[in-house]
Amino acid sequence: MKILLLGANGRTGRQVLARALRDGDTLTAIVRAPDRLADITHERLRVCVANPCDPGALEQLLPGHDAVISVLGPRWPTRAASAIYYESAAAIVEAMHRAKVTRLLVTSSALLFPDDGLLARVLQFLVPRIVEAAGRMETQICASDLDWTVARTGFLTSDDKADYNAARDAMPDGAGSIPRAAVARFLLEEAKQHHHLRQVVGLSG
């Protein structure tokens, strides 16, 4: 496939990038500064500097791609940082409509699932802006007519294991943390297999 990847320089994005190249896919990786991803070169990788919240910039890059994968997320749980969720979603949806590219996969937060557990309540109290911003992102994406899949994840780890469990509209039984490598595997497999079109999916390791 030919994939447009947003959030490519993050820890999850680099896992997506590495696995996609290993699988034979071609990628356009969107970064904010020219020195990002300078350590990675590949004949099937094109690195482009662009604002992921600018629909015009994204529209220019989209033609010819089969899918868009966004693993964008805030580095800090502040209101300004969390806005990347919904500001990028608005730009992505608009640009994809204009470019007539329909397949979209994004990562989101498992805290959006109903959960009366103590840990979930504590986390929702600690990072309310992330929960709110991720919810706004999902609302924008789910209201579109794109072929979207939303992958909600809990705590991400750097484990090399790529096994995952997935459930529709809920976290899998016994859900816990999940390796970023497993998230990357799900996103790339789902981009090709379309098992969860227009579905919200909970992922765990």
C-alpha positions as CSV (number, residue, x, y, z in Angstrom):
1,M,0.0,0.0,0.0
2,K,0.9,3.7,-0.2
3,I,0.3,5.2,3.2
4,L,0.4,8.8,4.4
5,L,1.6,8.7,8.0
6,L,1.0,11.5,10.5
7,G,2.9,11.5,13.8
8,A,5.7,9.6,12.1
9,N,8.4,10.8,14.4
10,G,6.7,9.7,17.6
11,R,7.4,6.4,19.3
12,T,4.3,4.8,17.9
13,G,4.8,6.4,14.5
14,R,8.3,5.0,14.2
15,Q,6.9,1.5,14.9
16,V,4.4,2.0,12.1
17,L,7.1,3.3,9.8
18,A,9.5,0.4,10.5
19,R,6.8,-2.3,10.1
20,A,5.4,-0.8,6.9
21,L,8.7,-0.6,5.2
22,R,9.5,-4.2,6.3
23,D,6.1,-5.3,4.9
24,G,6.8,-3.7,1.5
25,D,4.6,-0.6,1.8
26,T,5.5,2.9,0.5
27,L,5.2,5.7,3.0
28,T,4.9,9.5,3.0
29,A,5.8,10.6,6.5
30,I,4.6,14.0,7.7
31,V,6.9,15.8,10.1
32,R,7.0,19.4,11.4
33,A,10.7,20.1,11.0
34,P,13.3,19.0,8.4
35,D,15.6,17.4,10.9
36,R,12.9,14.9,12.1
37,L,13.5,11.3,10.9
38,A,16.9,12.3,9.5
39,D,18.2,9.0,10.9
40,I,16.0,6.9,8.6
41,T,16.4,6.6,4.9
42,H,14.7,4.2,2.6
43,E,13.8,4.1,-1.1
44,R,10.1,3.6,-0.2
45,L,10.1,6.4,2.4
46,R,9.4,10.1,1.5
47,V,9.6,12.6,4.4
48,C,7.7,15.8,4.0
49,V,7.6,18.9,6.2
50,A,4.0,20.0,6.7
51,N,1.6,21.2,9.3
52,P,-0.8,18.3,10.1
53,C,-3.5,20.8,11.0
54,D,-3.4,22.5,7.6
55,P,-5.9,20.9,5.2
56,G,-4.4,22.5,2.2
57,A,-0.9,21.1,2.9
58,L,-2.3,17.6,3.4
59,E,-4.5,17.8,0.3
60,Q,-1.4,18.5,-1.9
61,L,0.3,15.3,-0.5
62,L,-2.7,13.0,-0.5
63,P,-3.3,12.1,-4.2
64,G,-2.1,8.5,-5.0
65,H,-2.3,7.3,-1.4
66,D,-4.4,4.3,-0.4
67,A,-4.8,5.2,3.3
68,V,-4.0,7.7,6.0
69,I,-2.8,6.6,9.4
70,S,-2.6,9.2,12.2
71,V,-0.9,8.4,15.5
72,L,-0.8,12.0,16.5
73,G,-1.2,12.8,20.1
74,P,-0.2,15.3,22.8
75,R,3.2,15.0,24.5
76,W,1.7,16.7,27.6
77,P,-1.8,16.7,29.0
78,T,-2.4,20.5,28.5
79,R,-5.2,22.1,26.7
80,A,-2.9,23.5,24.0
81,A,-1.1,20.2,23.4
82,S,-4.3,18.1,23.4
83,A,-5.8,20.2,20.7
84,I,-3.7,18.3,18.2
85,Y,-6.3,15.6,18.3
86,Y,-9.3,17.6,17.0
87,E,-7.4,20.2,15.0
88,S,-5.6,17.5,13.0
89,A,-8.8,15.5,12.6
90,A,-10.6,18.5,11.1
91,A,-7.8,19.0,8.6
92,I,-7.4,15.3,7.7
93,V,-11.1,14.8,7.1
94,E,-11.3,18.0,4.9
95,A,-8.2,17.1,2.9
96,M,-9.2,13.5,2.4
97,H,-12.6,14.5,1.1
98,R,-11.0,16.9,-1.4
99,A,-8.4,14.4,-2.5
100,K,-10.9,11.6,-2.7
101,V,-8.9,9.3,-0.4
102,T,-11.3,7.4,1.9
103,R,-9.4,5.0,4.2
104,L,-8.5,6.5,7.6
105,L,-7.1,4.9,10.7
106,V,-6.4,6.9,13.9
107,T,-5.3,6.1,17.5
108,S,-7.3,7.4,20.4
109,S,-7.7,6.9,24.2
110,A,-9.2,4.0,26.0
111,L,-10.3,6.4,28.7
112,L,-13.3,7.2,26.4
113,F,-14.8,3.8,27.1
114,P,-17.2,3.8,30.1
115,D,-15.3,2.4,33.1
116,D,-16.3,2.7,36.8
117,G,-12.9,1.3,38.0
118,L,-10.8,3.4,40.4
119,L,-7.8,3.6,38.0
120,A,-9.9,4.8,35.1
121,R,-11.6,7.5,37.3
122,V,-8.2,8.6,38.6
123,L,-6.8,8.9,35.1
124,Q,-9.8,10.7,33.8
125,F,-9.4,13.2,36.6
126,L,-5.7,13.7,35.9
127,V,-5.9,14.1,32.1
128,P,-9.4,15.5,31.4
129,R,-8.2,17.6,28.5
130,I,-6.8,14.6,26.7
131,V,-10.1,12.8,27.2
132,E,-12.1,15.8,26.0
133,A,-9.9,16.4,23.0
134,A,-9.8,12.8,21.9
135,G,-13.6,12.7,22.1
136,R,-13.8,15.8,19.9
137,M,-11.5,14.1,17.4
138,E,-13.6,11.0,17.3
139,T,-16.8,12.9,16.8
140,Q,-15.4,14.7,13.8
141,I,-14.1,11.5,12.2
142,C,-17.1,9.3,12.9
143,A,-19.4,12.0,11.5
144,S,-17.6,11.9,8.2
145,D,-18.3,9.5,5.3
146,L,-14.8,8.2,5.2
147,D,-13.9,4.5,5.7
148,W,-12.5,5.1,9.2
149,T,-11.3,2.9,12.0
150,V,-10.6,4.3,15.5
151,A,-8.2,2.3,17.7
152,R,-8.4,3.2,21.4
153,T,-5.4,2.1,23.4
154,G,-4.5,2.1,27.1
155,F,-1.0,2.6,28.4
156,L,1.6,2.1,25.7
157,T,4.9,0.3,26.2
158,S,8.2,-0.2,24.3
159,D,8.0,-4.0,24.4
160,D,8.9,-5.6,21.1
161,K,6.0,-8.0,21.2
162,A,3.5,-7.3,18.4
163,D,0.6,-9.5,19.7
164,Y,-2.7,-7.7,20.4
165,N,-6.3,-8.3,21.4
166,A,-9.1,-6.3,19.8
167,A,-12.7,-5.8,20.7
168,R,-15.4,-3.6,19.1
169,D,-16.7,-0.7,21.2
170,A,-15.0,-2.0,24.3
171,M,-11.6,-3.0,25.7
172,P,-10.8,-6.7,25.5
173,D,-11.4,-8.8,28.6
174,G,-8.5,-8.5,31.0
175,A,-7.2,-5.4,29.1
176,G,-4.0,-3.9,30.2
177,S,-1.1,-2.1,28.5
178,I,-0.1,-2.7,24.9
179,P,3.2,-2.4,23.1
180,R,3.5,0.3,20.4
181,A,4.7,-2.5,18.1
182,A,1.4,-4.2,18.5
183,V,-0.5,-1.0,17.8
184,A,1.5,-0.6,14.6
185,R,0.7,-4.1,13.5
186,F,-3.0,-3.6,14.1
187,L,-3.1,-0.4,12.1
188,L,-1.3,-1.8,9.1
189,E,-3.2,-5.1,9.1
190,E,-6.5,-3.2,9.4
191,A,-5.5,-0.9,6.6
192,K,-5.3,-3.9,4.3
193,Q,-7.9,-6.2,5.6
194,H,-10.8,-3.9,6.5
195,H,-12.2,-6.0,9.4
196,H,-13.3,-2.9,11.4
197,L,-14.6,-0.4,8.9
198,R,-16.4,2.5,10.6
199,Q,-15.8,0.9,14.0
200,V,-14.2,2.0,17.3
201,V,-11.9,-0.8,18.5
202,G,-10.3,-1.3,21.9
203,L,-6.8,-2.7,21.8
204,S,-4.7,-4.3,24.5
205,G,-1.6,-6.5,24.5
